[in-house]
C-alpha cells in the first residue's frame, strides 16, 4: 500500500503542476510540460510497482514486466519524437492502455482465487476499480486529442476534455472508498 500512496503523491504533483501552468502567467510552460511528461512516466513506473506487489504469481508478474518494458519504451519514444516541451496525451493514452491491462490481470487473478471474501470491503478491489474506470474511459479523449482539437471549436474541445477531469474525480472517490475500507478493517 505504500506504493499506492506514492502514486497519489505523483498525481497530486501532476495536478499542482497543471494548476501552475494554467493560472500562473510567469510559470514557464515549456518547463511545466516537461515536468508533466516526466510525471506521466513516473506514474506508470509506480503503478507498475503497485501491481507487481499486488499480484504475486510468477506468470502475471512476467507478463506485467514485459508489458511495462514495452509500454515505457513506447511512451518514452512518443515523448522523444513529439518533444518534451508540450503535453503528449498520446503517451498518456499508451500508459492508460498499460494500466488497463494491469487491472485486467488483477481481476483475472482475483476472480480465479475468489473465496467467500466480500469484495466491497477489500481496499485493493476499490483501488483497481478506480484505476480501470479512469484508464478505460479517459483513453478515447487522450487518444483522439488531435482529432478533437481539429474538428471542434476550442470551447467545445475544452469542454470535452473537462470530462477527463470529472473522471479523475470519480477515480479518487473510488480511492476514498478504499481508504474507508482500510479504516473499517482496522476496527474489526
mmCIF file of the C-alpha atoms, coordinates in Angstrom:
data_MODEL
# 
_entry.id   MODEL 
# 
loop_
_atom_site.group_PDB 
_atom_site.id 
_atom_site.type_symbol 
_atom_site.label_atom_id 
_atom_site.label_alt_id 
_atom_site.label_comp_id 
_atom_site.label_asym_id 
_atom_site.label_entity_id 
_atom_site.label_seq_id 
_atom_site.pdbx_PDB_ins_code 
_atom_site.Cartn_x 
_atom_site.Cartn_y 
_atom_site.Cartn_z 
_atom_site.occupancy 
_atom_site.B_iso_or_equiv 
_atom_site.pdbx_formal_charge 
_atom_site.auth_seq_id 
_atom_site.auth_comp_id 
_atom_site.auth_asym_id 
_atom_site.auth_atom_id 
_atom_site.pdbx_PDB_model_num 
ATOM 1   C CA . UNK A 1 1   ? 0.000   0.000   0.000   1.00 0.00 ? 1   UNK A CA 1 
ATOM 2   C CA . UNK A 1 2   ? 2.983   2.333   0.420   1.00 0.00 ? 2   UNK A CA 1 
ATOM 3   C CA . UNK A 1 3   ? 3.489   2.350   -3.355  1.00 0.00 ? 3   UNK A CA 1 
ATOM 4   C CA . UNK A 1 4   ? -0.148  3.385   -3.742  1.00 0.00 ? 4   UNK A CA 1 
ATOM 5   C CA . UNK A 1 5   ? 0.498   6.494   -1.670  1.00 0.00 ? 5   UNK A CA 1 
ATOM 6   C CA . UNK A 1 6   ? 3.470   7.344   -3.893  1.00 0.00 ? 6   UNK A CA 1 
ATOM 7   C CA . UNK A 1 7   ? 1.082   7.094   -6.880  1.00 0.00 ? 7   UNK A CA 1 
ATOM 8   C CA . UNK A 1 8   ? -1.258  9.520   -5.114  1.00 0.00 ? 8   UNK A CA 1 
ATOM 9   C CA . UNK A 1 9   ? 1.606   11.964  -4.463  1.00 0.00 ? 9   UNK A CA 1 
ATOM 10  C CA . UNK A 1 10  ? 2.627   11.819  -8.137  1.00 0.00 ? 10  UNK A CA 1 
ATOM 11  C CA . UNK A 1 11  ? -0.974  12.514  -9.163  1.00 0.00 ? 11  UNK A CA 1 
ATOM 12  C CA . UNK A 1 12  ? -1.018  15.458  -6.759  1.00 0.00 ? 12  UNK A CA 1 
ATOM 13  C CA . UNK A 1 13  ? 2.191   16.785  -8.305  1.00 0.00 ? 13  UNK A CA 1 
ATOM 14  C CA . UNK A 1 14  ? 0.643   16.450  -11.784 1.00 0.00 ? 14  UNK A CA 1 
ATOM 15  C CA . UNK A 1 15  ? -2.371  18.441  -10.602 1.00 0.00 ? 15  UNK A CA 1 
ATOM 16  C CA . UNK A 1 16  ? -0.299  21.154  -8.921  1.00 0.00 ? 16  UNK A CA 1 
ATOM 17  C CA . UNK A 1 17  ? 1.927   21.448  -11.994 1.00 0.00 ? 17  UNK A CA 1 
ATOM 18  C CA . UNK A 1 18  ? -1.159  21.749  -14.217 1.00 0.00 ? 18  UNK A CA 1 
ATOM 19  C CA . UNK A 1 19  ? -2.654  24.432  -11.991 1.00 0.00 ? 19  UNK A CA 1 
ATOM 20  C CA . UNK A 1 20  ? 0.616   26.371  -12.048 1.00 0.00 ? 20  UNK A CA 1 
ATOM 21  C CA . UNK A 1 21  ? 0.750   26.116  -15.831 1.00 0.00 ? 21  UNK A CA 1 
ATOM 22  C CA . UNK A 1 22  ? -2.819  27.316  -16.228 1.00 0.00 ? 22  UNK A CA 1 
ATOM 23  C CA . UNK A 1 23  ? -3.048  30.083  -13.671 1.00 0.00 ? 23  UNK A CA 1 
ATOM 24  C CA . UNK A 1 24  ? 0.454   31.467  -13.152 1.00 0.00 ? 24  UNK A CA 1 
ATOM 25  C CA . UNK A 1 25  ? 1.436   33.586  -16.130 1.00 0.00 ? 25  UNK A CA 1 
ATOM 26  C CA . UNK A 1 26  ? 5.092   33.704  -15.087 1.00 0.00 ? 26  UNK A CA 1 
ATOM 27  C CA . UNK A 1 27  ? 5.345   29.904  -14.926 1.00 0.00 ? 27  UNK A CA 1 
ATOM 28  C CA . UNK A 1 28  ? 7.279   28.760  -17.994 1.00 0.00 ? 28  UNK A CA 1 
ATOM 29  C CA . UNK A 1 29  ? 5.009   26.434  -19.995 1.00 0.00 ? 29  UNK A CA 1 
ATOM 30  C CA . UNK A 1 30  ? 7.921   24.510  -21.504 1.00 0.00 ? 30  UNK A CA 1 
ATOM 31  C CA . UNK A 1 31  ? 9.117   23.622  -18.019 1.00 0.00 ? 31  UNK A CA 1 
ATOM 32  C CA . UNK A 1 32  ? 5.541   22.839  -16.989 1.00 0.00 ? 32  UNK A CA 1 
ATOM 33  C CA . UNK A 1 33  ? 5.075   20.425  -19.901 1.00 0.00 ? 33  UNK A CA 1 
ATOM 34  C CA . UNK A 1 34  ? 8.485   18.850  -19.367 1.00 0.00 ? 34  UNK A CA 1 
ATOM 35  C CA . UNK A 1 35  ? 7.662   18.187  -15.702 1.00 0.00 ? 35  UNK A CA 1 
ATOM 36  C CA . UNK A 1 36  ? 4.212   16.882  -16.686 1.00 0.00 ? 36  UNK A CA 1 
ATOM 37  C CA . UNK A 1 37  ? 5.683   14.372  -19.135 1.00 0.00 ? 37  UNK A CA 1 
ATOM 38  C CA . UNK A 1 38  ? 8.264   13.143  -16.628 1.00 0.00 ? 38  UNK A CA 1 
ATOM 39  C CA . UNK A 1 39  ? 5.486   12.736  -14.054 1.00 0.00 ? 39  UNK A CA 1 
ATOM 40  C CA . UNK A 1 40  ? 3.482   10.656  -16.563 1.00 0.00 ? 40  UNK A CA 1 
ATOM 41  C CA . UNK A 1 41  ? 6.406   8.237   -16.850 1.00 0.00 ? 41  UNK A CA 1 
ATOM 42  C CA . UNK A 1 42  ? 6.860   8.155   -13.069 1.00 0.00 ? 42  UNK A CA 1 
ATOM 43  C CA . UNK A 1 43  ? 3.153   7.463   -12.714 1.00 0.00 ? 43  UNK A CA 1 
ATOM 44  C CA . UNK A 1 44  ? 3.458   4.429   -14.979 1.00 0.00 ? 44  UNK A CA 1 
ATOM 45  C CA . UNK A 1 45  ? 6.530   3.235   -13.090 1.00 0.00 ? 45  UNK A CA 1 
ATOM 46  C CA . UNK A 1 46  ? 4.913   3.375   -9.660  1.00 0.00 ? 46  UNK A CA 1 
ATOM 47  C CA . UNK A 1 47  ? 1.604   1.899   -10.805 1.00 0.00 ? 47  UNK A CA 1 
ATOM 48  C CA . UNK A 1 48  ? 3.662   -0.932  -12.299 1.00 0.00 ? 48  UNK A CA 1 
ATOM 49  C CA . UNK A 1 49  ? 5.347   -1.431  -8.908  1.00 0.00 ? 49  UNK A CA 1 
ATOM 50  C CA . UNK A 1 50  ? 1.966   -1.353  -7.205  1.00 0.00 ? 50  UNK A CA 1 
ATOM 51  C CA . UNK A 1 51  ? 0.602   -4.119  -9.412  1.00 0.00 ? 51  UNK A CA 1 
ATOM 52  C CA . UNK A 1 52  ? 3.813   -6.142  -9.066  1.00 0.00 ? 52  UNK A CA 1 
ATOM 53  C CA . UNK A 1 53  ? 3.376   -6.080  -5.290  1.00 0.00 ? 53  UNK A CA 1 
ATOM 54  C CA . UNK A 1 54  ? -0.318  -6.950  -5.512  1.00 0.00 ? 54  UNK A CA 1 
ATOM 55  C CA . UNK A 1 55  ? -0.008  -9.817  -7.988  1.00 0.00 ? 55  UNK A CA 1 
ATOM 56  C CA . UNK A 1 56  ? 2.294   -12.451 -6.609  1.00 0.00 ? 56  UNK A CA 1 
ATOM 57  C CA . UNK A 1 57  ? 2.031   -15.269 -9.127  1.00 0.00 ? 57  UNK A CA 1 
ATOM 58  C CA . UNK A 1 58  ? 5.024   -15.618 -11.431 1.00 0.00 ? 58  UNK A CA 1 
ATOM 59  C CA . UNK A 1 59  ? 3.097   -15.725 -14.713 1.00 0.00 ? 59  UNK A CA 1 
ATOM 60  C CA . UNK A 1 60  ? 1.263   -12.437 -14.045 1.00 0.00 ? 60  UNK A CA 1 
ATOM 61  C CA . UNK A 1 61  ? 4.469   -10.781 -12.881 1.00 0.00 ? 61  UNK A CA 1 
ATOM 62  C CA . UNK A 1 62  ? 6.308   -11.877 -16.020 1.00 0.00 ? 62  UNK A CA 1 
ATOM 63  C CA . UNK A 1 63  ? 3.507   -10.555 -18.238 1.00 0.00 ? 63  UNK A CA 1 
ATOM 64  C CA . UNK A 1 64  ? 3.482   -7.287  -16.312 1.00 0.00 ? 64  UNK A CA 1 
ATOM 65  C CA . UNK A 1 65  ? 7.242   -6.813  -16.557 1.00 0.00 ? 65  UNK A CA 1 
ATOM 66  C CA . UNK A 1 66  ? 7.223   -7.378  -20.322 1.00 0.00 ? 66  UNK A CA 1 
ATOM 67  C CA . UNK A 1 67  ? 4.199   -5.131  -20.781 1.00 0.00 ? 67  UNK A CA 1 
ATOM 68  C CA . UNK A 1 68  ? 5.760   -2.454  -18.589 1.00 0.00 ? 68  UNK A CA 1 
ATOM 69  C CA . UNK A 1 69  ? 9.014   -2.508  -20.565 1.00 0.00 ? 69  UNK A CA 1 
ATOM 70  C CA . UNK A 1 70  ? 7.165   -2.245  -23.883 1.00 0.00 ? 70  UNK A CA 1 
ATOM 71  C CA . UNK A 1 71  ? 4.802   0.489   -22.679 1.00 0.00 ? 71  UNK A CA 1 
ATOM 72  C CA . UNK A 1 72  ? 7.524   2.516   -21.006 1.00 0.00 ? 72  UNK A CA 1 
ATOM 73  C CA . UNK A 1 73  ? 9.639   2.306   -24.159 1.00 0.00 ? 73  UNK A CA 1 
ATOM 74  C CA . UNK A 1 74  ? 6.750   3.335   -26.417 1.00 0.00 ? 74  UNK A CA 1 
ATOM 75  C CA . UNK A 1 75  ? 5.744   6.215   -24.119 1.00 0.00 ? 75  UNK A CA 1 
ATOM 76  C CA . UNK A 1 76  ? 9.338   7.444   -23.855 1.00 0.00 ? 76  UNK A CA 1 
ATOM 77  C CA . UNK A 1 77  ? 9.697   7.187   -27.650 1.00 0.00 ? 77  UNK A CA 1 
ATOM 78  C CA . UNK A 1 78  ? 6.490   9.194   -28.183 1.00 0.00 ? 78  UNK A CA 1 
ATOM 79  C CA . UNK A 1 79  ? 7.753   11.823  -25.758 1.00 0.00 ? 79  UNK A CA 1 
ATOM 80  C CA . UNK A 1 80  ? 11.099  11.934  -27.569 1.00 0.00 ? 80  UNK A CA 1 
ATOM 81  C CA . UNK A 1 81  ? 9.537   12.202  -31.040 1.00 0.00 ? 81  UNK A CA 1 
ATOM 82  C CA . UNK A 1 82  ? 6.904   14.794  -30.103 1.00 0.00 ? 82  UNK A CA 1 
ATOM 83  C CA . UNK A 1 83  ? 9.211   16.754  -27.844 1.00 0.00 ? 83  UNK A CA 1 
ATOM 84  C CA . UNK A 1 84  ? 9.028   17.319  -24.134 1.00 0.00 ? 84  UNK A CA 1 
ATOM 85  C CA . UNK A 1 85  ? 8.005   20.976  -24.476 1.00 0.00 ? 85  UNK A CA 1 
ATOM 86  C CA . UNK A 1 86  ? 4.309   20.119  -24.819 1.00 0.00 ? 86  UNK A CA 1 
ATOM 87  C CA . UNK A 1 87  ? 1.911   17.718  -23.146 1.00 0.00 ? 87  UNK A CA 1 
ATOM 88  C CA . UNK A 1 88  ? 1.873   14.421  -25.019 1.00 0.00 ? 88  UNK A CA 1 
ATOM 89  C CA . UNK A 1 89  ? -1.558  12.959  -24.495 1.00 0.00 ? 89  UNK A CA 1 
ATOM 90  C CA . UNK A 1 90  ? -0.796  10.130  -26.930 1.00 0.00 ? 90  UNK A CA 1 
ATOM 91  C CA . UNK A 1 91  ? 1.852   8.911   -24.488 1.00 0.00 ? 91  UNK A CA 1 
ATOM 92  C CA . UNK A 1 92  ? -0.725  9.154   -21.718 1.00 0.00 ? 92  UNK A CA 1 
ATOM 93  C CA . UNK A 1 93  ? -3.120  7.072   -23.841 1.00 0.00 ? 93  UNK A CA 1 
ATOM 94  C CA . UNK A 1 94  ? -0.453  4.346   -24.174 1.00 0.00 ? 94  UNK A CA 1 
ATOM 95  C CA . UNK A 1 95  ? 0.131   4.484   -20.417 1.00 0.00 ? 95  UNK A CA 1 
ATOM 96  C CA . UNK A 1 96  ? -3.606  4.133   -19.784 1.00 0.00 ? 96  UNK A CA 1 
ATOM 97  C CA . UNK A 1 97  ? -3.756  1.076   -22.049 1.00 0.00 ? 97  UNK A CA 1 
ATOM 98  C CA . UNK A 1 98  ? -0.998  -0.481  -19.936 1.00 0.00 ? 98  UNK A CA 1 
ATOM 99  C CA . UNK A 1 99  ? -2.795  0.356   -16.674 1.00 0.00 ? 99  UNK A CA 1 
ATOM 100 C CA . UNK A 1 100 ? -5.993  -1.163  -18.058 1.00 0.00 ? 100 UNK A CA 1 
ATOM 101 C CA . UNK A 1 101 ? -4.200  -4.414  -18.859 1.00 0.00 ? 101 UNK A CA 1 
ATOM 102 C CA . UNK A 1 102 ? -2.638  -4.429  -15.363 1.00 0.00 ? 102 UNK A CA 1 
ATOM 103 C CA . UNK A 1 103 ? -6.133  -4.059  -13.905 1.00 0.00 ? 103 UNK A CA 1 
ATOM 104 C CA . UNK A 1 104 ? -7.495  -6.862  -16.079 1.00 0.00 ? 104 UNK A CA 1 
ATOM 105 C CA . UNK A 1 105 ? -4.676  -9.110  -14.866 1.00 0.00 ? 105 UNK A CA 1 
ATOM 106 C CA . UNK A 1 106 ? -5.573  -8.213  -11.287 1.00 0.00 ? 106 UNK A CA 1 
ATOM 107 C CA . UNK A 1 107 ? -9.261  -9.012  -11.851 1.00 0.00 ? 107 UNK A CA 1 
ATOM 108 C CA . UNK A 1 108 ? -8.364  -12.273 -13.590 1.00 0.00 ? 108 UNK A CA 1 
ATOM 109 C CA . UNK A 1 109 ? -6.224  -13.267 -10.635 1.00 0.00 ? 109 UNK A CA 1 
ATOM 110 C CA . UNK A 1 110 ? -8.829  -12.074 -8.130  1.00 0.00 ? 110 UNK A CA 1 
ATOM 111 C CA . UNK A 1 111 ? -11.744 -13.925 -9.683  1.00 0.00 ? 111 UNK A CA 1 
ATOM 112 C CA . UNK A 1 112 ? -9.652  -17.057 -10.170 1.00 0.00 ? 112 UNK A CA 1 
ATOM 113 C CA . UNK A 1 113 ? -8.914  -17.311 -6.454  1.00 0.00 ? 113 UNK A CA 1 
ATOM 114 C CA . UNK A 1 114 ? -12.198 -15.846 -5.263  1.00 0.00 ? 114 UNK A CA 1 
ATOM 115 C CA . UNK A 1 115 ? -13.411 -17.089 -1.947  1.00 0.00 ? 115 UNK A CA 1 
ATOM 116 C CA . UNK A 1 116 ? -16.225 -16.073 0.338   1.00 0.00 ? 116 UNK A CA 1 
ATOM 117 C CA . UNK A 1 117 ? -14.408 -12.766 0.781   1.00 0.00 ? 117 UNK A CA 1 
ATOM 118 C CA . UNK A 1 118 ? -16.593 -9.683  0.416   1.00 0.00 ? 118 UNK A CA 1 
ATOM 119 C CA . UNK A 1 119 ? -15.051 -7.590  -2.356  1.00 0.00 ? 119 UNK A CA 1 
ATOM 120 C CA . UNK A 1 120 ? -16.873 -4.489  -1.219  1.00 0.00 ? 120 UNK A CA 1 
ATOM 121 C CA . UNK A 1 121 ? -14.697 -4.484  1.894   1.00 0.00 ? 121 UNK A CA 1 
ATOM 122 C CA . UNK A 1 122 ? -11.427 -5.086  0.025   1.00 0.00 ? 122 UNK A CA 1 
ATOM 123 C CA . UNK A 1 123 ? -9.427  -1.851  -0.482  1.00 0.00 ? 123 UNK A CA 1 
ATOM 124 C CA . UNK A 1 124 ? -7.392  -3.306  -3.369  1.00 0.00 ? 124 UNK A CA 1 
ATOM 125 C CA . UNK A 1 125 ? -10.594 -4.020  -5.268  1.00 0.00 ? 125 UNK A CA 1 
ATOM 126 C CA . UNK A 1 126 ? -11.670 -0.374  -4.990  1.00 0.00 ? 126 UNK A CA 1 
ATOM 127 C CA . UNK A 1 127 ? -8.239  0.978   -5.938  1.00 0.00 ? 127 UNK A CA 1 
ATOM 128 C CA . UNK A 1 128 ? -8.034  -1.187  -9.050  1.00 0.00 ? 128 UNK A CA 1 
ATOM 129 C CA . UNK A 1 129 ? -11.653 -0.397  -9.922  1.00 0.00 ? 129 UNK A CA 1 
ATOM 130 C CA . UNK A 1 130 ? -10.846 3.320   -9.784  1.00 0.00 ? 130 UNK A CA 1 
ATOM 131 C CA . UNK A 1 131 ? -7.757  2.875   -11.959 1.00 0.00 ? 131 UNK A CA 1 
ATOM 132 C CA . UNK A 1 132 ? -9.553  0.810   -14.610 1.00 0.00 ? 132 UNK A CA 1 
ATOM 133 C CA . UNK A 1 133 ? -12.528 3.190   -14.573 1.00 0.00 ? 133 UNK A CA 1 
ATOM 134 C CA . UNK A 1 134 ? -10.337 6.208   -15.290 1.00 0.00 ? 134 UNK A CA 1 
ATOM 135 C CA . UNK A 1 135 ? -7.922  4.463   -17.650 1.00 0.00 ? 135 UNK A CA 1 
ATOM 136 C CA . UNK A 1 136 ? -10.637 2.993   -19.861 1.00 0.00 ? 136 UNK A CA 1 
ATOM 137 C CA . UNK A 1 137 ? -12.927 5.996   -20.022 1.00 0.00 ? 137 UNK A CA 1 
ATOM 138 C CA . UNK A 1 138 ? -10.229 8.640   -20.493 1.00 0.00 ? 138 UNK A CA 1 
ATOM 139 C CA . UNK A 1 139 ? -8.459  6.650   -23.198 1.00 0.00 ? 139 UNK A CA 1 
ATOM 140 C CA . UNK A 1 140 ? -10.605 7.944   -26.097 1.00 0.00 ? 140 UNK A CA 1 
ATOM 141 C CA . UNK A 1 141 ? -10.084 11.564  -25.033 1.00 0.00 ? 141 UNK A CA 1 
ATOM 142 C CA . UNK A 1 142 ? -6.309  11.222  -24.928 1.00 0.00 ? 142 UNK A CA 1 
ATOM 143 C CA . UNK A 1 143 ? -6.008  9.026   -27.994 1.00 0.00 ? 143 UNK A CA 1 
ATOM 144 C CA . UNK A 1 144 ? -8.192  11.314  -30.124 1.00 0.00 ? 144 UNK A CA 1 
ATOM 145 C CA . UNK A 1 145 ? -6.752  14.557  -28.773 1.00 0.00 ? 145 UNK A CA 1 
ATOM 146 C CA . UNK A 1 146 ? -5.520  15.910  -32.112 1.00 0.00 ? 146 UNK A CA 1 
ATOM 147 C CA . UNK A 1 147 ? -8.719  14.941  -33.921 1.00 0.00 ? 147 UNK A CA 1 
ATOM 148 C CA . UNK A 1 148 ? -10.913 16.612  -31.292 1.00 0.00 ? 148 UNK A CA 1 
ATOM 149 C CA . UNK A 1 149 ? -8.876  19.821  -31.390 1.00 0.00 ? 149 UNK A CA 1 
ATOM 150 C CA . UNK A 1 150 ? -9.063  19.964  -35.194 1.00 0.00 ? 150 UNK A CA 1 
ATOM 151 C CA . UNK A 1 151 ? -12.727 19.041  -35.618 1.00 0.00 ? 151 UNK A CA 1 
ATOM 152 C CA . UNK A 1 152 ? -14.359 21.053  -32.847 1.00 0.00 ? 152 UNK A CA 1 
ATOM 153 C CA . UNK A 1 153 ? -14.258 24.728  -31.865 1.00 0.00 ? 153 UNK A CA 1 
ATOM 154 C CA . UNK A 1 154 ? -11.853 25.457  -28.966 1.00 0.00 ? 154 UNK A CA 1 
ATOM 155 C CA . UNK A 1 155 ? -14.635 25.944  -26.419 1.00 0.00 ? 155 UNK A CA 1 
ATOM 156 C CA . UNK A 1 156 ? -16.247 22.607  -27.230 1.00 0.00 ? 156 UNK A CA 1 
ATOM 157 C CA . UNK A 1 157 ? -12.874 20.825  -27.314 1.00 0.00 ? 157 UNK A CA 1 
ATOM 158 C CA . UNK A 1 158 ? -12.046 22.247  -23.878 1.00 0.00 ? 158 UNK A CA 1 
ATOM 159 C CA . UNK A 1 159 ? -15.405 21.119  -22.533 1.00 0.00 ? 159 UNK A CA 1 
ATOM 160 C CA . UNK A 1 160 ? -14.883 17.649  -23.959 1.00 0.00 ? 160 UNK A CA 1 
ATOM 161 C CA . UNK A 1 161 ? -11.574 17.387  -22.116 1.00 0.00 ? 161 UNK A CA 1 
ATOM 162 C CA . UNK A 1 162 ? -13.198 18.596  -18.898 1.00 0.00 ? 162 UNK A CA 1 
ATOM 163 C CA . UNK A 1 163 ? -14.905 15.195  -18.888 1.00 0.00 ? 163 UNK A CA 1 
ATOM 164 C CA . UNK A 1 164 ? -11.489 13.641  -18.205 1.00 0.00 ? 164 UNK A CA 1 
ATOM 165 C CA . UNK A 1 165 ? -11.207 15.862  -15.118 1.00 0.00 ? 165 UNK A CA 1 
ATOM 166 C CA . UNK A 1 166 ? -14.565 14.553  -13.931 1.00 0.00 ? 166 UNK A CA 1 
ATOM 167 C CA . UNK A 1 167 ? -13.287 11.013  -14.460 1.00 0.00 ? 167 UNK A CA 1 
ATOM 168 C CA . UNK A 1 168 ? -10.285 11.819  -12.254 1.00 0.00 ? 168 UNK A CA 1 
ATOM 169 C CA . UNK A 1 169 ? -12.633 12.991  -9.509  1.00 0.00 ? 169 UNK A CA 1 
ATOM 170 C CA . UNK A 1 170 ? -14.630 9.763   -9.747  1.00 0.00 ? 170 UNK A CA 1 
ATOM 171 C CA . UNK A 1 171 ? -11.387 7.763   -9.646  1.00 0.00 ? 171 UNK A CA 1 
ATOM 172 C CA . UNK A 1 172 ? -10.464 9.473   -6.396  1.00 0.00 ? 172 UNK A CA 1 
ATOM 173 C CA . UNK A 1 173 ? -13.901 8.691   -4.987  1.00 0.00 ? 173 UNK A CA 1 
ATOM 174 C CA . UNK A 1 174 ? -13.029 5.030   -5.533  1.00 0.00 ? 174 UNK A CA 1 
ATOM 175 C CA . UNK A 1 175 ? -9.726  5.637   -3.730  1.00 0.00 ? 175 UNK A CA 1 
ATOM 176 C CA . UNK A 1 176 ? -11.590 7.266   -0.831  1.00 0.00 ? 176 UNK A CA 1 
ATOM 177 C CA . UNK A 1 177 ? -13.814 4.194   -0.635  1.00 0.00 ? 177 UNK A CA 1 
ATOM 178 C CA . UNK A 1 178 ? -10.659 2.054   -0.478  1.00 0.00 ? 178 UNK A CA 1 
ATOM 179 C CA . UNK A 1 179 ? -9.323  4.209   2.345   1.00 0.00 ? 179 UNK A CA 1 
ATOM 180 C CA . UNK A 1 180 ? -12.610 3.846   4.225   1.00 0.00 ? 180 UNK A CA 1 
ATOM 181 C CA . UNK A 1 181 ? -12.339 0.076   3.804   1.00 0.00 ? 181 UNK A CA 1 
ATOM 182 C CA . UNK A 1 182 ? -8.904  0.107   5.447   1.00 0.00 ? 182 UNK A CA 1 
ATOM 183 C CA . UNK A 1 183 ? -10.325 2.071   8.381   1.00 0.00 ? 183 UNK A CA 1 
ATOM 184 C CA . UNK A 1 184 ? -13.193 -0.403  8.743   1.00 0.00 ? 184 UNK A CA 1 
ATOM 185 C CA . UNK A 1 185 ? -10.752 -3.348  8.570   1.00 0.00 ? 185 UNK A CA 1 
ATOM 186 C CA . UNK A 1 186 ? -8.715  -1.861  11.429  1.00 0.00 ? 186 UNK A CA 1 
ATOM 187 C CA . UNK A 1 187 ? -11.811 -1.522  13.631  1.00 0.00 ? 187 UNK A CA 1 
ATOM 188 C CA . UNK A 1 188 ? -12.746 -5.180  13.189  1.00 0.00 ? 188 UNK A CA 1 
# 
